[in-house]
Amino acid sequence: MLKYAVLLLLLAWPAGAQNQYTFAQWERLQDEHRVAFIAGYIESLATMAATQPSQTTARHHSECIIRSRLTPRQLANYLLVYGRARPELHGSSVQHAMDSYLDALCGRPPN
């Protein structure tokens, strides 16, 4: 029950709240909290892509996640491995680390 409450709370956060953790802080969270955080990130990405047509990066990444059929848990696990292998991401926001991972997975967004 607690895990669902955390998920709902994270989904209700505004998109700007995604920058509250560095990658290093995020990786120290319990697994279900990391997954919930990524689920919230995906939701905010989809919302930005749908409501702000100028957000080409958000749209590109959102469409890539949909095409890949990766779950939030899979994305969180892949991001964990990806970020741990890149010390330069440890001090950056989780959003920056995820954008970097999605660029590697999906290719860079079109200009």
Sequence and secondary structure as in RCSB ss.txt:
>XXXX:A:sequence
MLKYAVLLLLLAWPAGAQNQYTFAQWERLQDEHRVAFIAGYIESLATMAATQPSQTTARHHSECIIRSRLTPRQL
ANYLLVYGRARPELHGSSVQHAMDSYLDALCGRPPN
>XXXX:A:secstr
 HHHHHHHHHHHS GGGGGGSBHHHHHTS HHHHHHHHHHHHHHHHHHHHH TT HHHHHHHHHHHHHT  HHHH
HHHHHHHHHT GGGTTSBHHHHHHHHHHHHH     
